[in-house]
Amino acid sequence: MHDFTSTHTSQRKKVRATTTLLYINMRCYTGTYHTNLAMVSSYAYQT
């Protein structure tokens, strides 16, 4: 039972870390996505 609890705790920490990383990645991705969108649209107007 003790092993299960410790495993569960490490799983929770892992999930928490993954969620935090995903959140940071989403924020960075959204920022670059908007920048790329502006670049693509300006490029589309040029051609």
mmCIF entry with sequence, helices, sheets and N, C-alpha, C, O atoms, coordinates in Angstrom:
data_MODEL
# 
_entry.id   MODEL 
# 
_entity.id                         1 
_entity.type                       polymer 
_entity.pdbx_number_of_molecules   1 
# 
_entity_poly.entity_id                      1 
_entity_poly.type                           'polypeptide(L)' 
_entity_poly.nstd_linkage                   no 
_entity_poly.nstd_monomer                   no 
_entity_poly.pdbx_seq_one_letter_code       MHDFTSTHTSQRKKVRATTTLLYINMRCYTGTYHTNLAMVSSYAYQT 
_entity_poly.pdbx_seq_one_letter_code_can   MHDFTSTHTSQRKKVRATTTLLYINMRCYTGTYHTNLAMVSSYAYQT 
_entity_poly.pdbx_strand_id                 A 
# 
loop_
_entity_poly_seq.entity_id 
_entity_poly_seq.num 
_entity_poly_seq.mon_id 
_entity_poly_seq.hetero 
1 1  MET n 
1 2  HIS n 
1 3  ASP n 
1 4  PHE n 
1 5  THR n 
1 6  SER n 
1 7  THR n 
1 8  HIS n 
1 9  THR n 
1 10 SER n 
1 11 GLN n 
1 12 ARG n 
1 13 LYS n 
1 14 LYS n 
1 15 VAL n 
1 16 ARG n 
1 17 ALA n 
1 18 THR n 
1 19 THR n 
1 20 THR n 
1 21 LEU n 
1 22 LEU n 
1 23 TYR n 
1 24 ILE n 
1 25 ASN n 
1 26 MET n 
1 27 ARG n 
1 28 CYS n 
1 29 TYR n 
1 30 THR n 
1 31 GLY n 
1 32 THR n 
1 33 TYR n 
1 34 HIS n 
1 35 THR n 
1 36 ASN n 
1 37 LEU n 
1 38 ALA n 
1 39 MET n 
1 40 VAL n 
1 41 SER n 
1 42 SER n 
1 43 TYR n 
1 44 ALA n 
1 45 TYR n 
1 46 GLN n 
1 47 THR n 
# 
_struct_asym.id          A 
_struct_asym.entity_id   1 
# 
_struct_conf.conf_type_id            HELX_P 
_struct_conf.id                      HELX_P1 
_struct_conf.pdbx_PDB_helix_id       AA1 
_struct_conf.beg_label_comp_id       HIS 
_struct_conf.beg_label_asym_id       A 
_struct_conf.beg_label_seq_id        2 
_struct_conf.pdbx_beg_PDB_ins_code   ? 
_struct_conf.end_label_comp_id       GLN 
_struct_conf.end_label_asym_id       A 
_struct_conf.end_label_seq_id        46 
_struct_conf.pdbx_end_PDB_ins_code   ? 
_struct_conf.beg_auth_comp_id        HIS 
_struct_conf.beg_auth_asym_id        A 
_struct_conf.beg_auth_seq_id         2 
_struct_conf.end_auth_comp_id        GLN 
_struct_conf.end_auth_asym_id        A 
_struct_conf.end_auth_seq_id         46 
_struct_conf.pdbx_PDB_helix_class    1 
_struct_conf.details                 ? 
_struct_conf.pdbx_PDB_helix_length   45 
# 
_struct_conf_type.id          HELX_P 
_struct_conf_type.criteria    ? 
_struct_conf_type.reference   ? 
# 
loop_
_atom_site.group_PDB 
_atom_site.id 
_atom_site.type_symbol 
_atom_site.label_atom_id 
_atom_site.label_alt_id 
_atom_site.label_comp_id 
_atom_site.label_asym_id 
_atom_site.label_entity_id 
_atom_site.label_seq_id 
_atom_site.pdbx_PDB_ins_code 
_atom_site.Cartn_x 
_atom_site.Cartn_y 
_atom_site.Cartn_z 
_atom_site.occupancy 
_atom_site.B_iso_or_equiv 
_atom_site.pdbx_formal_charge 
_atom_site.auth_seq_id 
_atom_site.auth_comp_id 
_atom_site.auth_asym_id 
_atom_site.auth_atom_id 
_atom_site.pdbx_PDB_model_num 
ATOM 1   N N  . MET A 1 1  ? 0.832  -1.197 0.000   1.00 0.00 ? 1  MET A N  1 
ATOM 2   C CA . MET A 1 1  ? 0.000  0.000  0.000   1.00 0.00 ? 1  MET A CA 1 
ATOM 3   C C  . MET A 1 1  ? 0.876  1.261  0.000   1.00 0.00 ? 1  MET A C  1 
ATOM 4   O O  . MET A 1 1  ? 0.569  2.254  -0.659  1.00 0.00 ? 1  MET A O  1 
ATOM 5   N N  . HIS A 1 2  ? 1.962  1.189  0.751   1.00 0.00 ? 2  HIS A N  1 
ATOM 6   C CA . HIS A 1 2  ? 2.861  2.343  0.805   1.00 0.00 ? 2  HIS A CA 1 
ATOM 7   C C  . HIS A 1 2  ? 3.459  2.622  -0.573  1.00 0.00 ? 2  HIS A C  1 
ATOM 8   O O  . HIS A 1 2  ? 3.620  3.774  -0.974  1.00 0.00 ? 2  HIS A O  1 
ATOM 9   N N  . ASP A 1 3  ? 3.786  1.544  -1.289  1.00 0.00 ? 3  ASP A N  1 
ATOM 10  C CA . ASP A 1 3  ? 4.351  1.710  -2.618  1.00 0.00 ? 3  ASP A CA 1 
ATOM 11  C C  . ASP A 1 3  ? 3.350  2.382  -3.545  1.00 0.00 ? 3  ASP A C  1 
ATOM 12  O O  . ASP A 1 3  ? 3.700  3.254  -4.341  1.00 0.00 ? 3  ASP A O  1 
ATOM 13  N N  . PHE A 1 4  ? 2.101  1.958  -3.425  1.00 0.00 ? 4  PHE A N  1 
ATOM 14  C CA . PHE A 1 4  ? 1.054  2.538  -4.265  1.00 0.00 ? 4  PHE A CA 1 
ATOM 15  C C  . PHE A 1 4  ? 0.928  4.040  -4.010  1.00 0.00 ? 4  PHE A C  1 
ATOM 16  O O  . PHE A 1 4  ? 0.781  4.832  -4.941  1.00 0.00 ? 4  PHE A O  1 
ATOM 17  N N  . THR A 1 5  ? 0.988  4.411  -2.738  1.00 0.00 ? 5  THR A N  1 
ATOM 18  C CA . THR A 1 5  ? 0.842  5.825  -2.379  1.00 0.00 ? 5  THR A CA 1 
ATOM 19  C C  . THR A 1 5  ? 1.994  6.654  -2.935  1.00 0.00 ? 5  THR A C  1 
ATOM 20  O O  . THR A 1 5  ? 1.774  7.727  -3.495  1.00 0.00 ? 5  THR A O  1 
ATOM 21  N N  . SER A 1 6  ? 3.210  6.164  -2.783  1.00 0.00 ? 6  SER A N  1 
ATOM 22  C CA . SER A 1 6  ? 4.368  6.907  -3.273  1.00 0.00 ? 6  SER A CA 1 
ATOM 23  C C  . SER A 1 6  ? 4.336  6.997  -4.797  1.00 0.00 ? 6  SER A C  1 
ATOM 24  O O  . SER A 1 6  ? 4.687  8.028  -5.372  1.00 0.00 ? 6  SER A O  1 
ATOM 25  N N  . THR A 1 7  ? 3.912  5.911  -5.449  1.00 0.00 ? 7  THR A N  1 
ATOM 26  C CA . THR A 1 7  ? 3.803  5.923  -6.904  1.00 0.00 ? 7  THR A CA 1 
ATOM 27  C C  . THR A 1 7  ? 2.756  6.933  -7.334  1.00 0.00 ? 7  THR A C  1 
ATOM 28  O O  . THR A 1 7  ? 2.947  7.684  -8.290  1.00 0.00 ? 7  THR A O  1 
ATOM 29  N N  . HIS A 1 8  ? 1.652  6.936  -6.613  1.00 0.00 ? 8  HIS A N  1 
ATOM 30  C CA . HIS A 1 8  ? 0.569  7.860  -6.928  1.00 0.00 ? 8  HIS A CA 1 
ATOM 31  C C  . HIS A 1 8  ? 1.036  9.305  -6.787  1.00 0.00 ? 8  HIS A C  1 
ATOM 32  O O  . HIS A 1 8  ? 0.689  10.159 -7.603  1.00 0.00 ? 8  HIS A O  1 
ATOM 33  N N  . THR A 1 9  ? 1.824  9.571  -5.751  1.00 0.00 ? 9  THR A N  1 
ATOM 34  C CA . THR A 1 9  ? 2.331  10.925 -5.518  1.00 0.00 ? 9  THR A CA 1 
ATOM 35  C C  . THR A 1 9  ? 3.267  11.347 -6.640  1.00 0.00 ? 9  THR A C  1 
ATOM 36  O O  . THR A 1 9  ? 3.184  12.475 -7.125  1.00 0.00 ? 9  THR A O  1 
ATOM 37  N N  . SER A 1 10 ? 4.153  10.455 -7.055  1.00 0.00 ? 10 SER A N  1 
ATOM 38  C CA . SER A 1 10 ? 5.082  10.787 -8.128  1.00 0.00 ? 10 SER A CA 1 
ATOM 39  C C  . SER A 1 10 ? 4.323  10.990 -9.434  1.00 0.00 ? 10 SER A C  1 
ATOM 40  O O  . SER A 1 10 ? 4.681  11.849 -10.241 1.00 0.00 ? 10 SER A O  1 
ATOM 41  N N  . GLN A 1 11 ? 3.276  10.198 -9.639  1.00 0.00 ? 11 GLN A N  1 
ATOM 42  C CA . GLN A 1 11 ? 2.442  10.364 -10.824 1.00 0.00 ? 11 GLN A CA 1 
ATOM 43  C C  . GLN A 1 11 ? 1.806  11.753 -10.826 1.00 0.00 ? 11 GLN A C  1 
ATOM 44  O O  . GLN A 1 11 ? 1.758  12.432 -11.853 1.00 0.00 ? 11 GLN A O  1 
ATOM 45  N N  . ARG A 1 12 ? 1.324  12.155 -9.662  1.00 0.00 ? 12 ARG A N  1 
ATOM 46  C CA . ARG A 1 12 ? 0.700  13.470 -9.541  1.00 0.00 ? 12 ARG A CA 1 
ATOM 47  C C  . ARG A 1 12 ? 1.694  14.579 -9.850  1.00 0.00 ? 12 ARG A C  1 
ATOM 48  O O  . ARG A 1 12 ? 1.370  15.547 -10.537 1.00 0.00 ? 12 ARG A O  1 
ATOM 49  N N  . LYS A 1 13 ? 2.914  14.424 -9.331  1.00 0.00 ? 13 LYS A N  1 
ATOM 50  C CA . LYS A 1 13 ? 3.952  15.421 -9.592  1.00 0.00 ? 13 LYS A CA 1 
ATOM 51  C C  . LYS A 1 13 ? 4.271  15.475 -11.081 1.00 0.00 ? 13 LYS A C  1 
ATOM 52  O O  . LYS A 1 13 ? 4.467  16.547 -11.655 1.00 0.00 ? 13 LYS A O  1 
ATOM 53  N N  . LYS A 1 14 ? 4.318  14.298 -11.688 1.00 0.00 ? 14 LYS A N  1 
ATOM 54  C CA . LYS A 1 14 ? 4.608  14.217 -13.114 1.00 0.00 ? 14 LYS A CA 1 
ATOM 55  C C  . LYS A 1 14 ? 3.524  14.918 -13.919 1.00 0.00 ? 14 LYS A C  1 
ATOM 56  O O  . LYS A 1 14 ? 3.804  15.689 -14.837 1.00 0.00 ? 14 LYS A O  1 
ATOM 57  N N  . VAL A 1 15 ? 2.284  14.633 -13.552 1.00 0.00 ? 15 VAL A N  1 
ATOM 58  C CA . VAL A 1 15 ? 1.149  15.247 -14.250 1.00 0.00 ? 15 VAL A CA 1 
ATOM 59  C C  . VAL A 1 15 ? 1.189  16.763 -14.077 1.00 0.00 ? 15 VAL A C  1 
ATOM 60  O O  . VAL A 1 15 ? 0.944  17.521 -15.016 1.00 0.00 ? 15 VAL A O  1 
ATOM 61  N N  . ARG A 1 16 ? 1.504  17.182 -12.858 1.00 0.00 ? 16 ARG A N  1 
ATOM 62  C CA . ARG A 1 16 ? 1.570  18.615 -12.565 1.00 0.00 ? 16 ARG A CA 1 
ATOM 63  C C  . ARG A 1 16 ? 2.649  19.296 -13.395 1.00 0.00 ? 16 ARG A C  1 
ATOM 64  O O  . ARG A 1 16 ? 2.436  20.377 -13.943 1.00 0.00 ? 16 ARG A O  1 
ATOM 65  N N  . ALA A 1 17 ? 3.806  18.655 -13.480 1.00 0.00 ? 17 ALA A N  1 
ATOM 66  C CA . ALA A 1 17 ? 4.913  19.210 -14.254 1.00 0.00 ? 17 ALA A CA 1 
ATOM 67  C C  . ALA A 1 17 ? 4.553  19.259 -15.732 1.00 0.00 ? 17 ALA A C  1 
ATOM 68  O O  . ALA A 1 17 ? 4.837  20.241 -16.417 1.00 0.00 ? 17 ALA A O  1 
ATOM 69  N N  . THR A 1 18 ? 3.926  18.194 -16.215 1.00 0.00 ? 18 THR A N  1 
ATOM 70  C CA . THR A 1 18 ? 3.523  18.138 -17.614 1.00 0.00 ? 18 THR A CA 1 
ATOM 71  C C  . THR A 1 18 ? 2.507  19.221 -17.925 1.00 0.00 ? 18 THR A C  1 
ATOM 72  O O  . THR A 1 18 ? 2.581  19.877 -18.964 1.00 0.00 ? 18 THR A O  1 
ATOM 73  N N  . THR A 1 19 ? 1.552  19.405 -17.012 1.00 0.00 ? 19 THR A N  1 
ATOM 74  C CA . THR A 1 19 ? 0.528  20.426 -17.212 1.00 0.00 ? 19 THR A CA 1 
ATOM 75  C C  . THR A 1 19 ? 1.156  21.813 -17.259 1.00 0.00 ? 19 THR A C  1 
ATOM 76  O O  . THR A 1 19 ? 0.783  22.645 -18.086 1.00 0.00 ? 19 THR A O  1 
ATOM 77  N N  . THR A 1 20 ? 2.114  22.054 -16.364 1.00 0.00 ? 20 THR A N  1 
ATOM 78  C CA . THR A 1 20 ? 2.791  23.352 -16.338 1.00 0.00 ? 20 THR A CA 1 
ATOM 79  C C  . THR A 1 20 ? 3.552  23.573 -17.632 1.00 0.00 ? 20 THR A C  1 
ATOM 80  O O  . THR A 1 20 ? 3.494  24.657 -18.213 1.00 0.00 ? 20 THR A O  1 
ATOM 81  N N  . LEU A 1 21 ? 4.271  22.545 -18.089 1.00 0.00 ? 21 LEU A N  1 
ATOM 82  C CA . LEU A 1 21 ? 5.023  22.646 -19.335 1.00 0.00 ? 21 LEU A CA 1 
ATOM 83  C C  . LEU A 1 21 ? 4.089  22.900 -20.506 1.00 0.00 ? 21 LEU A C  1 
ATOM 84  O O  . LEU A 1 21 ? 4.361  23.744 -21.360 1.00 0.00 ? 21 LEU A O  1 
ATOM 85  N N  . LEU A 1 22 ? 2.986  22.162 -20.538 1.00 0.00 ? 22 LEU A N  1 
ATOM 86  C CA . LEU A 1 22 ? 2.010  22.342 -21.609 1.00 0.00 ? 22 LEU A CA 1 
ATOM 87  C C  . LEU A 1 22 ? 1.467  23.763 -21.607 1.00 0.00 ? 22 LEU A C  1 
ATOM 88  O O  . LEU A 1 22 ? 1.306  24.380 -22.660 1.00 0.00 ? 22 LEU A O  1 
ATOM 89  N N  . TYR A 1 23 ? 1.187  24.275 -20.409 1.00 0.00 ? 23 TYR A N  1 
ATOM 90  C CA . TYR A 1 23 ? 0.649  25.627 -20.287 1.00 0.00 ? 23 TYR A CA 1 
ATOM 91  C C  . TYR A 1 23 ? 1.636  26.659 -20.832 1.00 0.00 ? 23 TYR A C  1 
ATOM 92  O O  . TYR A 1 23 ? 1.261  27.578 -21.561 1.00 0.00 ? 23 TYR A O  1 
ATOM 93  N N  . ILE A 1 24 ? 2.917  26.483 -20.459 1.00 0.00 ? 24 ILE A N  1 
ATOM 94  C CA . ILE A 1 24 ? 3.958  27.401 -20.937 1.00 0.00 ? 24 ILE A CA 1 
ATOM 95  C C  . ILE A 1 24 ? 4.101  27.276 -22.452 1.00 0.00 ? 24 ILE A C  1 
ATOM 96  O O  . ILE A 1 24 ? 4.200  28.278 -23.160 1.00 0.00 ? 24 ILE A O  1 
ATOM 97  N N  . ASN A 1 25 ? 4.110  26.035 -22.938 1.00 0.00 ? 25 ASN A N  1 
ATOM 98  C CA . ASN A 1 25 ? 4.232  25.807 -24.371 1.00 0.00 ? 25 ASN A CA 1 
ATOM 99  C C  . ASN A 1 25 ? 3.060  26.413 -25.120 1.00 0.00 ? 25 ASN A C  1 
ATOM 100 O O  . ASN A 1 25 ? 3.236  27.006 -26.185 1.00 0.00 ? 25 ASN A O  1 
ATOM 101 N N  . MET A 1 26 ? 1.858  26.266 -24.564 1.00 0.00 ? 26 MET A N  1 
ATOM 102 C CA . MET A 1 26 ? 0.673  26.828 -25.206 1.00 0.00 ? 26 MET A CA 1 
ATOM 103 C C  . MET A 1 26 ? 0.787  28.346 -25.311 1.00 0.00 ? 26 MET A C  1 
ATOM 104 O O  . MET A 1 26 ? 0.444  28.928 -26.340 1.00 0.00 ? 26 MET A O  1 
ATOM 105 N N  . ARG A 1 27 ? 1.267  28.982 -24.252 1.00 0.00 ? 27 ARG A N  1 
ATOM 106 C CA . ARG A 1 27 ? 1.411  30.439 -24.263 1.00 0.00 ? 27 ARG A CA 1 
ATOM 107 C C  . ARG A 1 27 ? 2.443  30.864 -25.297 1.00 0.00 ? 27 ARG A C  1 
ATOM 108 O O  . ARG A 1 27 ? 2.224  31.814 -26.047 1.00 0.00 ? 27 ARG A O  1 
ATOM 109 N N  . CYS A 1 28 ? 3.574  30.155 -25.336 1.00 0.00 ? 28 CYS A N  1 
ATOM 110 C CA . CYS A 1 28 ? 4.619  30.466 -26.305 1.00 0.00 ? 28 CYS A CA 1 
ATOM 111 C C  . CYS A 1 28 ? 4.119  30.196 -27.715 1.00 0.00 ? 28 CYS A C  1 
ATOM 112 O O  . CYS A 1 28 ? 4.329  31.002 -28.621 1.00 0.00 ? 28 CYS A O  1 
ATOM 113 N N  . TYR A 1 29 ? 3.457  29.058 -27.895 1.00 0.00 ? 29 TYR A N  1 
ATOM 114 C CA . TYR A 1 29 ? 2.949  28.674 -29.208 1.00 0.00 ? 29 TYR A CA 1 
ATOM 115 C C  . TYR A 1 29 ? 1.922  29.679 -29.701 1.00 0.00 ? 29 TYR A C  1 
ATOM 116 O O  . TYR A 1 29 ? 1.932  30.062 -30.871 1.00 0.00 ? 29 TYR A O  1 
ATOM 117 N N  . THR A 1 30 ? 1.029  30.109 -28.804 1.00 0.00 ? 30 THR A N  1 
ATOM 118 C CA . THR A 1 30 ? 0.006  31.078 -29.192 1.00 0.00 ? 30 THR A CA 1 
ATOM 119 C C  . THR A 1 30 ? 0.660  32.382 -29.624 1.00 0.00 ? 30 THR A C  1 
ATOM 120 O O  . THR A 1 30 ? 0.237  32.997 -30.603 1.00 0.00 ? 30 THR A O  1 
ATOM 121 N N  . GLY A 1 31 ? 1.684  32.804 -28.902 1.00 0.00 ? 31 GLY A N  1 
ATOM 122 C CA . GLY A 1 31 ? 2.385  34.035 -29.245 1.00 0.00 ? 31 GLY A CA 1 
ATOM 123 C C  . GLY A 1 31 ? 3.057  33.934 -30.601 1.00 0.00 ? 31 GLY A C  1 
ATOM 124 O O  . GLY A 1 31 ? 2.931  34.844 -31.421 1.00 0.00 ? 31 GLY A O  1 
ATOM 125 N N  . THR A 1 32 ? 3.770  32.844 -30.853 1.00 0.00 ? 32 THR A N  1 
ATOM 126 C CA . THR A 1 32 ? 4.446  32.662 -32.132 1.00 0.00 ? 32 THR A CA 1 
ATOM 127 C C  . THR A 1 32 ? 3.425  32.442 -33.236 1.00 0.00 ? 32 THR A C  1 
ATOM 128 O O  . THR A 1 32 ? 3.641  32.840 -34.380 1.00 0.00 ? 32 THR A O  1 
ATOM 129 N N  . TYR A 1 33 ? 2.312  31.805 -32.888 1.00 0.00 ? 33 TYR A N  1 
ATOM 130 C CA . TYR A 1 33 ? 1.272  31.548 -33.885 1.00 0.00 ? 33 TYR A CA 1 
ATOM 131 C C  . TYR A 1 33 ? 0.716  32.861 -34.414 1.00 0.00 ? 33 TYR A C  1 
ATOM 132 O O  . TYR A 1 33 ? 0.536  33.018 -35.622 1.00 0.00 ? 33 TYR A O  1 
ATOM 133 N N  . HIS A 1 34 ? 0.445  33.799 -33.522 1.00 0.00 ? 34 HIS A N  1 
ATOM 134 C CA . HIS A 1 34 ? -0.085 35.093 -33.939 1.00 0.00 ? 34 HIS A CA 1 
ATOM 135 C C  . HIS A 1 34 ? 0.950  35.845 -34.769 1.00 0.00 ? 34 HIS A C  1 
ATOM 136 O O  . HIS A 1 34 ? 0.607  36.504 -35.750 1.00 0.00 ? 34 HIS A O  1 
ATOM 137 N N  . THR A 1 35 ? 2.220  35.745 -34.371 1.00 0.00 ? 35 THR A N  1 
ATOM 138 C CA . THR A 1 35 ? 3.286  36.404 -35.114 1.00 0.00 ? 35 THR A CA 1 
ATOM 139 C C  . THR A 1 35 ? 3.410  35.797 -36.503 1.00 0.00 ? 35 THR A C  1 
ATOM 140 O O  . THR A 1 35 ? 3.527  36.518 -37.493 1.00 0.00 ? 35 THR A O  1 
ATOM 141 N N  . ASN A 1 36 ? 3.385  34.469 -36.576 1.00 0.00 ? 36 ASN A N  1 
ATOM 142 C CA . ASN A 1 36 ? 3.470  33.784 -37.859 1.00 0.00 ? 36 ASN A CA 1 
ATOM 143 C C  . ASN A 1 36 ? 2.275  34.129 -38.730 1.00 0.00 ? 36 ASN A C  1 
ATOM 144 O O  . ASN A 1 36 ? 2.414  34.301 -39.941 1.00 0.00 ? 36 ASN A O  1 
ATOM 145 N N  . LEU A 1 37 ? 1.109  34.230 -38.121 1.00 0.00 ? 37 LEU A N  1 
ATOM 146 C CA . LEU A 1 37 ? -0.105 34.558 -38.855 1.00 0.00 ? 37 LEU A CA 1 
ATOM 147 C C  . LEU A 1 37 ? 0.042  35.930 -39.500 1.00 0.00 ? 37 LEU A C  1 
ATOM 148 O O  . LEU A 1 37 ? -0.336 36.117 -40.656 1.00 0.00 ? 37 LEU A O  1 
ATOM 149 N N  . ALA A 1 38 ? 0.587  36.885 -38.764 1.00 0.00 ? 38 ALA A N  1 
ATOM 150 C CA . ALA A 1 38 ? 0.799  38.230 -39.295 1.00 0.00 ? 38 ALA A CA 1 
ATOM 151 C C  . ALA A 1 38 ? 1.810  38.192 -40.434 1.00 0.00 ? 38 ALA A C  1 
ATOM 152 O O  . ALA A 1 38 ? 1.626  38.857 -41.454 1.00 0.00 ? 38 ALA A O  1 
ATOM 153 N N  . MET A 1 39 ? 2.882  37.413 -40.262 1.00 0.00 ? 39 MET A N  1 
ATOM 154 C CA . MET A 1 39 ? 3.901  37.294 -41.298 1.00 0.00 ? 39 MET A CA 1 
ATOM 155 C C  . MET A 1 39 ? 3.333  36.643 -42.546 1.00 0.00 ? 39 MET A C  1 
ATOM 156 O O  . MET A 1 39 ? 3.597  37.084 -43.664 1.00 0.00 ? 39 MET A O  1 
ATOM 157 N N  . VAL A 1 40 ? 2.546  35.586 -42.346 1.00 0.00 ? 40 VAL A N  1 
ATOM 158 C CA . VAL A 1 40 ? 1.965  34.864 -43.477 1.00 0.00 ? 40 VAL A CA 1 
ATOM 159 C C  . VAL A 1 40 ? 0.992  35.757 -44.233 1.00 0.00 ? 40 VAL A C  1 
ATOM 160 O O  . VAL A 1 40 ? 0.995  35.774 -45.464 1.00 0.00 ? 40 VAL A O  1 
ATOM 161 N N  . SER A 1 41 ? 0.161  36.498 -43.509 1.00 0.00 ? 41 SER A N  1 
ATOM 162 C CA . SER A 1 41 ? -0.824 37.348 -44.169 1.00 0.00 ? 41 SER A CA 1 
ATOM 163 C C  . SER A 1 41 ? -0.133 38.479 -44.933 1.00 0.00 ? 41 SER A C  1 
ATOM 164 O O  . SER A 1 41 ? -0.559 38.826 -46.035 1.00 0.00 ? 41 SER A O  1 
ATOM 165 N N  . SER A 1 42 ? 0.930  39.057 -44.361 1.00 0.00 ? 42 SER A N  1 
ATOM 166 C CA . SER A 1 42 ? 1.655  40.121 -45.052 1.00 0.00 ? 42 SER A CA 1 
ATOM 167 C C  . SER A 1 42 ? 2.372  39.547 -46.273 1.00 0.00 ? 42 SER A C  1 
ATOM 168 O O  . SER A 1 42 ? 2.470  40.202 -47.310 1.00 0.00 ? 42 SER A O  1 
ATOM 169 N N  . TYR A 1 43 ? 2.868  38.325 -46.140 1.00 0.00 ? 43 TYR A N  1 
ATOM 170 C CA . TYR A 1 43 ? 3.524  37.649 -47.265 1.00 0.00 ? 43 TYR A CA 1 
ATOM 171 C C  . TYR A 1 43 ? 2.513  37.364 -48.368 1.00 0.00 ? 43 TYR A C  1 
ATOM 172 O O  . TYR A 1 43 ? 2.824  37.482 -49.554 1.00 0.00 ? 43 TYR A O  1 
ATOM 173 N N  . ALA A 1 44 ? 1.300  36.988 -47.967 1.00 0.00 ? 44 ALA A N  1 
ATOM 174 C CA . ALA A 1 44 ? 0.247  36.693 -48.933 1.00 0.00 ? 44 ALA A CA 1 
ATOM 175 C C  . ALA A 1 44 ? -0.141 37.962 -49.688 1.00 0.00 ? 44 ALA A C  1 
ATOM 176 O O  . ALA A 1 44 ? -0.455 37.902 -50.877 1.00 0.00 ? 44 ALA A O  1 
ATOM 177 N N  . TYR A 1 45 ? -0.121 39.097 -49.016 1.00 0.00 ? 45 TYR A N  1 
ATOM 178 C CA . TYR A 1 45 ? -0.464 40.358 -49.677 1.00 0.00 ? 45 TYR A CA 1 
ATOM 179 C C  . TYR A 1 45 ? 0.618  40.761 -50.673 1.00 0.00 ? 45 TYR A C  1 
ATOM 180 O O  . TYR A 1 45 ? 0.326  41.373 -51.701 1.00 0.00 ? 45 TYR A O  1 
ATOM 181 N N  . GLN A 1 46 ? 1.866  40.417 -50.364 1.00 0.00 ? 46 GLN A N  1 
ATOM 182 C CA . GLN A 1 46 ? 2.979  40.781 -51.235 1.00 0.00 ? 46 GLN A CA 1 
ATOM 183 C C  . GLN A 1 46 ? 2.927  40.016 -52.549 1.00 0.00 ? 46 GLN A C  1 
ATOM 184 O O  . GLN A 1 46 ? 3.246  40.579 -53.596 1.00 0.00 ? 46 GLN A O  1 
ATOM 185 N N  . THR A 1 47 ? 2.534  38.750 -52.520 1.00 0.00 ? 47 THR A N  1 
ATOM 186 C CA . THR A 1 47 ? 2.552  37.931 -53.733 1.00 0.00 ? 47 THR A CA 1 
ATOM 187 C C  . THR A 1 47 ? 1.270  38.067 -54.530 1.00 0.00 ? 47 THR A C  1 
ATOM 188 O O  . THR A 1 47 ? 1.127  37.441 -55.580 1.00 0.00 ? 47 THR A O  1 
# 
